[in-house]
Amino acid sequence: MQRILLILLALAALPNLIIANGSLNHPQIKWRFETGAPIRGTVSVSNGKLYFGNSAGTLYCLDKLSAKEIWRFQTAGAIVSQPLLVGGKAIFQARDNKVYAVDALSGKLLWSFQMETPVPHTWGWDYYDASPVAHGSNVLIGSGDNNLYALNLRSGKLAWKFSMADKIRATPLVSGSKVYVPDFNGFLYVVNATIGEEEGKYETEGVSYYNKVYGWDRTSLISRPAMKDNQVVFGARDGGLYSIDAVSLEKKWRFTYGSSWVGSSPTIDGNTVYVGWSDALAVSAVDMTSGKELWKYDGGSYFYSTPVVDEKHVYIGSFAGLVYAFEKTTGRVVWKYQTQGAVMSSPILDDGTLYVGSDDGSLYAFEEGEERVLAVYYPELKAQKEMVSSEKILPYLEPLGYARLDTTTLTMFMKDRIADKKQSSIVFAHQYIPRAVVGKEAEGSLLNQYMAAGGRVVWLGYFPNYWVTNKDFNIVASNTQYSTDLLNINFDVNMDFGVYYAKATEEGLKWGVPKSFESLGSSISGDQGIIPLAVNEHGRVAAFWKPLGSMNGGYISFCSWHYMPIRQSDLETIRKLAEHGL
């Protein structure tokens, strides 16, 4: 299985916080299960099995260790909430307006309940359904038809329903005999969970706003409430993060970044509330007592995923497909990882494994791995623009945790990795390796010592140091023999000049090489200890890996852009090659 970085933490039976012991500091992929449609709900875990749905309306049950599919159940609507696991059943709603209960072992339908027709929402951004919650012998679930339903867990028969002024998308919060239910009309209702009668409601500022005047929704509540010490915290599209007394419903404080929606549900840890924001493009920590900001991170994207925490970190996903880990006390970015789709689901941690869905259609399982160090070599440019593979590589990789190396720090980086043996990759965005690294004689160079110690080099251009430059880095000659000596590969000067169609090998697909792409004419035929990752239409090697030292170290050669500017997909492939297996 391909290995990549990523992590998050926690939500168990419901999409809210569970604090786990320890931290995942160096996560790597354990397995990846592809469903073919976005996964926006949260996974539920029970008895060694995972339960989750996707936007194609399929509920899956997997073995949590192997990702082997045990069963699947098909509905006629997207599943964008978290299943409730109770009494041997998996209970969930789909956007075909039905609530389903299936046998948790077999996936056999036990009962279904037909809800009423959903009320249209003029202002869009209607991404989630409410997840069911249990209370006594009933399951409580909010609907897009403005009703909170209480259904008998055993039979699915209606026990009672409570009608509100607008649809319910936030998952209710049950506390004792009360259930706190936000709706799209801007009210947080308190309903008796046993008989379905209203006991009170809190009116947010958004109730008095006029959406048609503003031109967007400033009323709806989509945030599941969180509670601690009789204090209920929830977010609103009026731009406020609210804290109210659970009994009197009196406001304690309201925190805001102006008109930005509170896109995620809040998570409470100790005396701190962590939450993601929509138009503020931020994640923040707020003091539970005072309602004052403790820290804020400007992420440049919407955050709808619910933050989750462990002993050290806060984790959250963004619409840009990034998963972040923040230091809880300071908001410092510990690491971040770029997925292939928006991360709108809220992850869960179970027995040291992190499960998270993505809009790329995959469920990922991550486990703790070894520490790795990533870098990109891009020295200060002088007159050598022709020596740069692409000026877009550095700004793509640097925000993802890749340290920028110049001539001096490149040498230090390699020596440090030789000494500490940490897994590492260096992406060479510049097509010239300084003499301090390769020396006058290629054999025994620092570069080879680095790779032999387990370091990885990702090369994105012509032969390494094939071109001979003057002091201003202008090309004055070529030296094929140096490249041959450096890597012990017999480069063919009489190569297939031009750009040709190339196809990934089976091994290349595992590394993340595109199924097909345009490649430069190949310089090697495919022997000399290399592992082909792609082969062109002439049968020549278009991309390859040459292992050196440990199985993770060695030299990778790849380039899929030539006459056209580098594309996002090219950048993503570079990253996959740099991080595969680390």
Residue pairs with C-beta under 8 A, 6 or more apart in sequence:
1 29
1 30
1 31
1 32
2 29
2 32
2 510
2 511
2 512
2 576
2 580
2 581
3 28
3 29
3 369
3 579
3 580
3 581
3 582
4 28
4 29
4 337
4 576
4 579
4 580
5 27
5 28
5 335
5 337
5 372
5 579
5 582
6 27
6 29
6 323
6 337
6 339
6 354
6 356
6 364
6 366
7 24
7 27
7 315
7 323
7 325
7 335
7 337
7 354
7 366
8 308
8 315
8 316
8 317
8 323
8 325
8 347
8 349
8 354
8 356
9 20
9 24
9 308
9 309
9 310
9 313
9 315
9 347
9 348
9 349
9 354
10 17
10 18
10 19
10 20
10 308
10 309
10 310
10 347
10 348
10 349
11 17
11 18
11 42
11 82
11 306
11 308
11 346
11 347
11 348
12 18
12 44
12 45
12 348
12 350
13 44
13 84
13 85
13 86
14 82
14 84
14 131
14 133
14 171
15 41
15 42
15 81
15 82
15 131
15 171
15 224
15 265
15 306
15 346
16 171
16 173
16 224
16 226
16 265
16 267
16 306
17 226
17 267
17 268
17 269
17 306
17 308
17 309
18 308
18 348
18 349
19 269
19 309
19 310
19 311
20 310
20 311
20 349
21 310
21 311
22 310
22 311
22 352
23 310
23 311
23 312
23 313
24 310
24 349
24 352
24 354
24 366
24 367
24 368
25 312
25 334
25 368
25 371
26 368
26 369
26 370
26 371
26 372
27 354
27 366
27 367
27 368
27 369
28 366
28 367
28 368
28 369
28 370
28 582
29 364
29 365
29 366
29 367
30 353
30 365
30 366
30 367
31 66
31 67
31 364
31 365
32 67
32 362
32 363
32 364
32 365
33 60
33 62
33 67
33 69
33 362
33 363
33 365
34 361
34 362
35 54
35 56
35 58
35 60
35 361
35 362
35 363
36 54
36 56
36 361
37 54
37 55
37 56
37 58
37 78
37 361
38 54
38 55
38 341
38 342
38 344
38 357
38 358
38 359
38 360
38 361
39 52
39 53
39 54
39 55
39 345
39 357
39 358
39 359
39 361
39 362
39 363
40 55
40 80
40 127
40 128
40 344
40 345
40 357
40 359
41 52
41 53
41 79
41 80
41 81
41 82
41 83
41 128
41 131
41 345
41 357
42 52
42 81
42 82
42 131
42 306
42 345
42 346
42 347
42 348
42 357
43 50
43 51
43 52
43 82
43 345
43 347
43 348
43 355
43 356
43 357
43 363
44 50
44 51
44 52
44 82
44 83
44 84
44 85
44 90
44 348
45 51
45 64
45 348
45 350
45 355
46 85
46 104
47 104
48 63
48 64
48 65
49 61
49 62
49 63
49 64
49 70
49 104
50 60
50 61
50 62
50 63
50 64
50 355
50 363
51 59
51 60
51 61
51 83
51 85
51 90
51 104
52 59
52 60
52 79
52 82
52 83
52 357
52 363
53 59
53 60
53 78
53 79
53 80
53 81
53 83
53 92
53 94
54 60
54 78
54 79
54 357
54 361
55 78
55 79
55 80
56 78
57 74
57 75
57 76
57 77
57 78
57 79
57 94
57 95
57 96
58 72
58 73
58 74
58 75
58 79
59 72
59 73
59 74
59 75
59 79
59 83
59 90
59 92
59 100
59 102
59 107
60 69
60 71
60 72
60 363
61 69
61 70
61 71
61 72
61 90
61 104
61 107
62 68
62 69
62 70
62 363
63 70
64 350
64 353
64 355
64 365
67 363
67 365
70 107
71 106
71 107
72 107
73 100
73 102
73 107
73 109
75 94
75 96
75 98
75 100
76 94
76 96
76 98
77 94
77 95
77 96
77 97
77 98
78 94
78 95
79 92
79 93
79 94
79 95
79 129
80 95
80 127
80 128
80 129
81 92
81 93
81 128
81 129
81 130
81 131
81 132
81 171
82 92
82 131
82 171
83 90
83 91
83 92
83 131
83 132
84 90
84 91
84 92
84 131
84 132
84 133
84 134
84 139
85 91
85 104
86 134
86 139
86 153
87 153
87 154
88 103
88 104
88 105
89 101
89 102
89 103
89 104
89 110
89 153
90 101
90 102
90 103
90 104
91 99
91 100
91 101
91 132
91 139
91 153
92 99
92 100
92 131
92 132
93 99
93 100
93 115
93 129
93 130
93 132
93 141
93 143
94 100
94 129
95 129
97 114
97 115
97 116
97 117
97 118
97 143
97 144
97 145
98 112
98 113
98 114
98 115
99 112
99 113
99 115
99 132
99 139
99 141
99 149
99 151
99 156
100 109
100 111
100 112
101 109
101 110
101 111
101 112
101 153
101 156
102 108
102 109
102 110
103 110
110 156
111 155
111 156
112 156
113 149
113 151
113 156
113 158
115 143
115 144
115 145
115 147
115 149
116 143
116 145
116 147
117 145
118 143
118 144
118 145
118 167
119 144
119 145
119 146
119 166
119 167
121 144
121 167
121 184
121 217
121 220
122 211
122 217
123 211
123 216
123 217
123 220
124 217
125 217
125 261
126 169
127 304
127 344
128 169
128 222
129 144
129 169
130 141
130 142
130 143
130 168
130 169
130 170
130 171
130 172
131 141
131 171
132 139
132 140
132 141
133 139
133 140
133 141
133 171
133 172
133 173
133 174
133 179
134 140
134 153
134 174
135 150
135 174
135 179
135 193
135 194
136 193
136 194
137 152
137 153
137 154
138 150
138 151
138 152
138 153
138 159
138 193
139 150
139 151
139 152
139 153
140 148
140 149
140 150
140 172
140 174
140 179
140 193
141 148
141 149
141 151
142 148
142 149
142 167
142 168
142 169
142 170
142 171
142 172
142 181
142 183
143 149
143 167
143 168
144 167
144 168
144 169
145 167
146 163
146 164
146 165
146 166
146 167
146 168
146 183
147 161
147 162
147 163
147 164
147 168
148 161
148 162
148 164
148 168
148 172
148 179
148 181
148 189
148 191
148 196
149 158
149 161
150 158
150 159
150 160
150 161
150 193
150 196
151 157
151 158
151 159
152 158
152 159
159 196
160 195
160 196
161 196
162 181
162 189
162 191
162 196
162 197
162 198
164 181
164 183
164 185
164 187
164 189
165 183
165 185
165 187
166 183
166 184
166 185
166 220
167 183
167 184
168 181
168 182
168 183
168 184
169 184
169 220
169 222
170 181
170 182
170 183
170 221
170 222
170 223
170 224
170 225
170 234
170 265
171 224
171 265
172 179
172 180
172 181
172 224
173 179
173 180
173 224
173 225
173 226
173 227
173 232
174 180
174 193
175 227
175 246
176 193
177 192
177 193
177 194
178 190
178 191
178 192
178 193
178 199
178 246
179 190
179 191
179 192
179 193
180 188
180 189
180 190
180 225
180 227
180 232
180 234
180 246
181 188
181 189
181 190
181 191
182 188
182 189
182 221
182 222
182 223
182 224
182 225
182 234
183 189
183 220
183 221
184 219
184 220
184 221
184 222
185 207
185 219
185 220
186 203
186 204
186 205
186 206
186 207
186 209
186 219
186 220
186 221
186 236
186 238
187 201
187 202
187 203
187 204
187 207
187 221
188 201
188 202
188 204
188 221
188 225
188 232
188 234
188 242
188 244
188 249
189 198
189 200
189 201
190 198
190 199
190 200
190 201
190 202
190 249
191 197
191 198
191 199
192 198
192 199
200 249
201 249
202 242
202 244
202 249
202 251
204 219
204 221
204 236
204 238
204 240
204 242
205 236
205 238
205 240
205 254
206 218
206 219
206 220
206 221
206 236
206 237
206 238
206 240
207 219
209 218
209 219
209 238
211 217
211 218
211 219
214 259
217 237
217 261
218 237
218 238
218 239
218 259
219 237
219 238
220 236
220 237
221 234
221 235
221 236
221 237
222 235
222 237
222 261
222 263
223 234
223 235
223 236
223 262
223 263
223 264
223 265
223 266
224 234
224 265
224 306
225 232
225 233
225 234
225 265
225 266
226 232
226 233
226 234
226 265
226 266
226 267
226 268
226 273
227 233
227 246
227 268
228 268
228 288
230 245
230 246
230 247
231 243
231 244
231 245
231 246
231 252
231 288
232 243
232 244
232 245
232 246
233 241
233 242
233 243
233 266
233 268
233 273
233 288
234 241
234 242
234 262
234 265
234 266
235 241
235 242
235 261
235 262
235 263
235 264
235 265
235 266
235 275
236 242
236 261
236 262
237 261
237 262
238 259
239 256
239 257
239 258
239 259
239 260
239 261
239 262
240 254
240 255
240 256
240 262
241 254
241 255
241 256
241 262
241 266
241 273
241 275
241 286
241 291
242 251
242 253
242 254
243 251
243 252
243 253
243 254
243 273
243 288
243 291
244 250
244 251
244 252
245 252
252 291
253 290
253 291
254 291
255 286
255 291
255 292
255 293
257 277
257 280
257 282
257 284
258 280
259 279
260 277
260 278
260 279
260 280
260 282
261 277
261 278
261 279
262 275
262 276
262 277
262 278
263 276
263 277
263 278
263 302
263 303
263 304
264 275
264 276
264 277
264 303
264 304
264 305
264 306
264 307
264 316
264 346
265 275
265 306
265 346
266 273
266 274
266 275
266 306
266 307
267 273
267 274
267 275
267 306
267 307
267 308
267 309
267 314
268 274
268 288
269 309
269 314
269 328
270 288
271 287
271 288
271 289
272 285
272 286
272 287
272 288
272 294
272 328
273 285
273 286
273 287
273 288
274 283
274 284
274 285
274 286
274 307
274 309
274 314
274 316
275 283
275 284
275 286
275 307
276 282
276 283
276 302
276 303
276 304
276 305
276 306
276 307
276 316
276 318
277 283
277 284
277 302
277 303
278 302
278 303
278 304
279 302
281 298
281 299
281 300
281 301
281 302
281 303
282 296
282 297
282 298
282 299
282 303
283 296
283 297
283 299
283 303
283 307
283 314
283 316
283 324
283 326
283 331
284 293
284 294
284 295
284 296
284 297
284 331
285 293
285 294
285 295
285 296
285 314
285 328
285 331
286 292
286 293
286 294
287 293
287 294
294 331
295 330
295 331
296 331
297 324
297 326
297 331
297 333
299 318
299 320
299 322
299 324
300 320
301 318
301 319
301 320
301 322
302 318
302 319
303 316
303 317
303 318
303 319
304 319
304 344
305 316
305 317
305 318
305 343
305 344
305 345
305 346
305 347
306 316
306 346
307 314
307 315
307 316
308 314
308 315
308 316
308 346
308 347
308 348
308 349
309 315
309 328
310 349
312 327
312 328
312 334
313 325
313 326
313 327
313 328
313 334
314 325
314 326
314 327
314 328
315 323
315 324
315 325
315 326
315 347
316 323
316 324
316 326
317 323
317 324
317 339
317 342
317 343
317 344
317 345
317 346
317 347
317 356
318 324
318 342
318 343
319 342
319 343
319 344
320 338
320 342
321 338
321 339
321 340
321 341
321 342
321 343
321 358
321 359
321 360
322 336
322 337
322 338
322 339
322 343
323 336
323 337
323 339
323 343
323 356
324 333
324 335
324 336
325 333
325 334
325 335
325 336
326 332
326 333
326 334
327 334
335 401
336 399
336 400
336 401
337 400
338 400
338 572
338 575
339 358
339 360
339 364
340 358
340 360
340 362
340 572
341 358
341 359
341 360
341 361
342 358
342 359
343 356
343 358
343 359
344 359
345 356
345 357
345 358
347 354
347 355
347 356
347 357
348 354
348 355
348 356
349 355
352 367
352 368
353 365
353 366
353 367
354 364
354 365
354 366
354 367
355 363
355 364
355 365
355 366
356 363
356 364
356 366
357 363
357 364
358 364
369 582
370 422
370 423
370 582
371 422
371 423
372 422
372 423
372 424
372 425
372 579
372 582
373 403
373 413
373 417
373 422
373 423
373 424
373 425
374 397
374 400
374 401
374 402
374 403
374 424
374 425
374 427
374 578
374 579
375 402
375 403
375 404
375 405
375 413
375 424
375 425
375 426
375 427
376 393
376 394
376 397
376 398
376 402
376 403
376 404
376 405
376 426
376 427
376 428
376 429
377 405
377 406
377 410
377 426
377 427
377 428
377 429
377 430
378 388
378 393
378 394
378 404
378 405
378 406
378 429
378 430
379 405
379 406
379 407
379 410
379 430
379 434
380 406
381 388
382 472
382 473
383 472
383 473
383 474
384 430
384 432
384 469
384 472
384 473
384 474
386 475
387 430
387 431
387 432
387 467
387 469
387 473
388 429
388 430
388 431
389 428
389 429
389 430
389 431
389 460
389 461
389 559
389 566
390 429
390 460
390 561
390 565
390 566
390 570
392 565
392 566
392 571
393 427
393 429
393 460
393 566
393 571
393 574
394 404
394 429
396 571
396 574
396 575
397 427
397 429
397 571
397 574
397 575
398 404
400 575
402 427
403 409
403 413
405 413
405 426
407 434
407 436
410 426
410 434
410 436
410 437
411 434
411 436
411 437
411 446
413 424
413 426
414 426
414 437
414 446
414 447
414 449
414 450
414 455
415 446
417 424
417 450
417 453
417 454
417 455
418 449
418 450
418 453
418 455
421 453
421 454
423 454
423 552
423 582
424 454
424 455
424 456
424 582
425 455
425 456
425 457
425 458
425 578
425 579
425 582
426 455
426 456
426 457
426 458
427 458
427 460
427 574
427 578
428 457
428 458
428 459
428 460
428 461
428 464
429 460
431 460
431 461
431 462
431 464
431 467
432 465
432 467
432 469
432 473
433 447
433 464
433 465
436 446
437 445
437 446
437 447
438 445
438 446
438 447
438 464
438 465
438 486
439 445
439 446
441 485
442 448
442 482
442 485
442 486
443 485
445 486
447 457
447 486
448 486
448 548
450 457
451 457
451 548
451 549
451 553
451 554
451 555
452 548
452 549
452 553
453 549
453 550
453 553
454 549
454 550
454 552
454 553
455 549
455 553
456 552
456 553
456 554
456 555
456 556
456 578
456 582
457 554
457 555
457 556
458 556
458 558
458 574
458 577
458 578
459 555
459 556
459 557
459 558
460 558
460 559
460 574
461 559
462 520
463 480
463 483
463 491
463 523
464 483
464 486
464 487
465 479
465 482
465 483
465 486
466 478
466 479
466 480
466 482
466 483
466 491
467 475
467 477
467 478
467 479
468 475
468 476
468 477
468 478
468 479
469 475
469 476
470 476
480 491
480 493
483 489
483 491
484 490
484 491
487 546
487 555
488 528
488 529
489 524
489 528
489 530
489 546
490 524
490 528
491 523
491 524
492 523
492 524
492 525
493 523
495 521
495 522
495 523
495 540
496 521
496 522
496 536
496 538
496 540
497 521
498 520
498 521
499 518
499 519
499 520
499 521
499 562
499 563
500 518
500 519
500 520
500 521
500 536
500 537
500 538
500 542
501 516
501 518
501 519
501 536
501 537
502 516
502 517
502 518
502 519
502 534
502 535
502 536
502 537
502 542
502 543
503 515
503 516
503 534
503 535
504 513
504 514
504 515
504 516
504 533
504 534
504 543
505 513
505 532
505 533
505 534
505 535
507 531
507 532
507 533
507 545
508 532
508 533
508 534
508 543
509 515
510 580
511 533
511 545
511 576
511 577
511 580
512 572
512 573
512 576
512 577
512 580
513 533
513 534
513 543
513 558
513 573
513 576
513 577
514 560
514 569
514 573
517 534
517 560
518 560
518 561
518 562
519 534
519 536
519 542
519 543
519 559
519 560
520 542
520 559
520 562
521 536
521 540
522 536
522 538
522 540
522 541
522 542
524 530
524 540
524 541
524 544
525 540
525 541
526 532
526 535
526 540
526 541
526 544
528 546
529 546
529 547
530 541
530 544
530 545
530 546
531 544
531 545
531 546
531 547
532 541
532 543
532 544
533 543
533 544
533 545
533 556
533 558
534 541
534 542
534 543
534 544
534 558
535 541
535 542
536 542
543 556
543 557
543 558
543 559
544 556
544 557
545 554
545 555
545 556
546 554
546 555
546 556
547 553
547 554
548 554
548 555
551 581
552 581
552 582
556 577
558 573
558 574
558 577
560 570
560 573
561 567
561 570
